[in-house]
Amino acid sequence: MARVAIIYYSSTGTNHAMAQAIEEGARAAGAEVRTRLIAETAPEAAVHSNPAWKAFVEAHQDDPKAALEDLDWADAVVFGTPTRFGNVAAQFKSFIDSAGGLWFQGKLANKVYAGFTSAQNPHGGQESTLLALYNSIYHFGGYIVTPGYTDPLVFKSGGNPYGPSVTATGAPSEADLDHARYLGKRVAETAAKLAG
């Protein structure tokens, strides 16, 4: 049985919904799963300036938060972040930057990794965000597992082969959630094969 950690940051709930769908897919493939929200680090004034952001933070303040131990525990890690100027969110980057000790000990190597993202518009940097996210994984020595075009449902959600990506103008569509479930399944199955 593979151990899959889903480590994500969400400000208004889009990535939260996608993380839940990835968890469903990984569990359906027989994985043990930890889904962890990266703690909010933005100033309270910034959070309170957006009613949806404030509501999400308040509703999820007691959710289990991502810790470095989750990365150490996992055979596979699926990272999620909103797009910020074609790159990962600062909250996500801060968490990754804190993993230097695990990296130095070789504890991030030889694991399966994947990613998902969201942006306010279809061309808001979703692909570049996933590619930027994967730069860290090259340094880890991880194995990147993307959905590619290995299932027709990838096309139904916009056709992003790098990972599920959502235009965050409302709740993710059922096609987006199917894409996320598929990624969870694919990651869990690949990790199980590598674990032997």
C-alpha positions in Angstrom: 0.0 0.0 0.0 1.4 3.4 -1.0 1.4 6.3 1.4 0.3 9.5 -0.4 0.5 13.0 1.1 -1.5 15.8 -0.5 0.1 19.0 0.5 -1.7 22.1 -0.7 -2.4 25.8 -0.2 -5.8 27.2 -0.8 -7.0 30.8 -0.2 -10.6 30.6 -1.2 -11.4 26.9 -1.5 -10.7 25.9 -5.2 -7.6 24.0 -4.4 -9.2 22.5 -1.3 -11.9 21.0 -3.5 -9.3 19.6 -5.9 -7.2 18.2 -3.0 -10.3 16.3 -1.7 -10.9 14.8 -5.2 -7.2 13.7 -5.4 -7.6 12.1 -2.0 -10.6 10.2 -3.3 -8.7 8.9 -6.3 -5.7 7.8 -4.2 -7.9 6.1 -1.7 -9.8 4.3 -4.4 -6.4 2.9 -5.6 -5.7 1.5 -2.2 -3.4 4.2 -0.8 -3.1 5.5 2.7 -3.6 9.2 2.5 -2.8 12.4 4.5 -4.3 15.6 3.1 -2.8 18.7 4.7 -3.5 22.4 4.2 -0.4 24.7 4.3 -0.9 27.2 7.1 -2.0 30.8 6.1 0.9 33.3 6.5 -0.6 36.3 4.8 -1.2 39.4 7.0 -4.7 39.5 8.5 -5.4 42.7 6.7 -4.8 41.0 3.3 -7.0 38.0 4.2 -9.8 40.3 5.5 -9.7 42.4 2.3 -11.3 39.5 0.4 -14.5 38.1 1.9 -14.0 34.6 0.2 -10.5 34.4 1.5 -11.5 35.4 5.0 -14.4 32.9 5.0 -12.1 30.0 3.9 -9.5 30.7 6.5 -12.1 30.9 9.3 -13.8 27.7 8.1 -10.6 25.7 7.9 -8.6 27.0 10.8 -8.8 23.6 12.5 -7.9 21.5 9.5 -4.7 19.4 9.8 -1.8 21.6 8.7 1.1 20.5 6.5 4.3 19.5 8.4 7.7 18.3 7.2 6.9 15.0 8.8 4.2 14.4 6.2 6.9 14.7 3.4 9.1 12.2 5.3 6.2 9.8 5.8 5.0 9.7 2.2 6.0 7.5 -0.7 4.3 10.0 -3.0 3.4 13.7 -2.6 0.9 15.7 -4.6 1.5 19.4 -4.2 -1.2 22.0 -4.9 -0.9 25.8 -5.1 -2.8 28.7 -6.7 -1.0 30.6 -9.4 0.7 33.8 -8.4 2.1 35.7 -11.4 2.8 32.4 -13.2 4.5 30.9 -10.1 3.6 29.2 -6.9 2.0 31.1 -4.0 4.3 32.5 -1.3 2.7 30.3 1.4 3.5 27.2 -0.7 7.0 28.4 -1.5 7.7 29.1 2.2 6.7 25.5 3.1 8.9 24.0 0.4 11.8 26.2 1.4 11.5 24.9 5.0 12.2 21.3 3.7 16.0 21.9 3.3 16.9 19.6 6.2 14.9 16.7 4.7 16.5 17.4 1.3 20.0 17.5 2.8 19.4 14.1 4.4 18.1 12.6 1.1 14.6 12.0 2.5 12.9 13.8 -0.4 14.6 11.6 -3.1 13.1 8.7 -4.9 9.5 9.5 -4.2 6.7 10.1 -6.6 5.6 13.8 -7.0 2.8 15.5 -8.9 1.1 18.9 -8.8 -2.2 20.8 -9.4 -3.0 24.5 -9.6 -5.7 27.1 -10.2 -5.8 30.7 -11.6 -8.5 33.3 -12.1 -8.5 32.9 -15.9 -7.7 30.1 -18.4 -4.4 31.8 -19.4 -3.3 33.0 -16.0 -0.1 31.0 -15.8 -1.4 27.6 -14.8 1.1 25.6 -16.9 4.0 27.8 -15.9 3.1 27.4 -12.2 3.2 23.6 -12.5 6.5 23.7 -14.3 7.9 26.1 -11.7 6.7 23.8 -8.9 8.4 20.8 -10.6 11.8 22.7 -10.5 11.9 21.9 -6.7 11.3 18.2 -7.4 14.2 18.0 -9.8 16.4 19.2 -6.9 14.8 16.6 -4.6 15.6 13.7 -7.0 11.9 12.8 -7.2 9.9 11.1 -9.9 7.4 13.4 -11.5 4.1 11.7 -12.5 1.8 13.8 -14.5 -1.6 12.8 -16.1 -0.2 13.4 -19.6 -2.8 12.4 -22.1 -3.2 8.9 -20.7 -7.0 9.2 -20.3 -9.6 11.0 -22.4 -10.9 12.7 -19.2 -7.8 15.0 -19.3 -9.2 16.6 -22.4 -12.6 17.1 -20.8 -11.1 19.3 -18.1 -9.1 21.5 -20.5 -6.3 19.2 -21.6 -3.5 20.1 -19.3 -0.9 17.3 -19.4 1.2 18.8 -16.6 -1.5 18.3 -13.9 -5.0 19.3 -13.1 -5.6 23.0 -13.4 -8.7 25.0 -12.7 -10.0 28.3 -13.7 -11.1 29.6 -10.3 -14.3 31.5 -11.2 -16.4 29.2 -9.0 -16.4 25.6 -7.8 -14.4 23.2 -9.9 -16.4 21.4 -12.6 -17.1 17.7 -12.4 -14.6 17.3 -15.3 -12.0 19.1 -13.2 -12.7 16.9 -10.2 -12.5 13.8 -12.4 -9.1 14.9 -13.6 -8.0 15.3 -10.0 -9.3 11.9 -9.0 -7.5 10.4 -11.9 -4.2 12.0 -10.9 -4.7 10.7 -7.3 -5.2 7.2 -8.7 -2.2 7.4 -11.1 0.1 8.7 -8.4 -1.0 6.0 -5.9 -0.6 3.2 -8.4 2.8 4.4 -9.6 4.1 4.8 -6.0 2.8 1.3 -5.2 4.8 -0.1 -8.2 7.9 1.7 -7.1 7.5 0.4 -3.5 7.5 -3.1 -5.0 
